[in-house]
């Protein structure tokens, strides 16, 4: 996984060392992740733009906010995810893929923490 640390590797590493709240956007295919201290990025779409992506690419990334206590996953499944027609099946694949890709990212940067989907996003999950 190519991990882009914004605005620099040193700043992100120092933020991680001091357990600052972090933001990350991880591509659906697991090949690219962008991470920043939350104050340097503010929102995921802004983080993408600062890293050279289009803000409209937001629907191609899993989005988390994390620290040593855990990761909160902004669970928003795009209606065209993997071109799966049926909503329940689409959300099921998004859920499985997200846990896999997000866990891999967190492991690569040295975090062994739980992944939480905040209550406000759970309605989209259906029966998962």
Protein Blocks (a to p, Z undefined) as FASTA:
>chain_A
ZZdddfbfklmmmmmmnopacdddddfklpaccdddfklnopamlmmmmnopafklmmmc
ccddddfkbccddddddfkgghiablklmmmmmmmmmmmmmmmmmmmnopacdddddfkl
mmmnomZZ
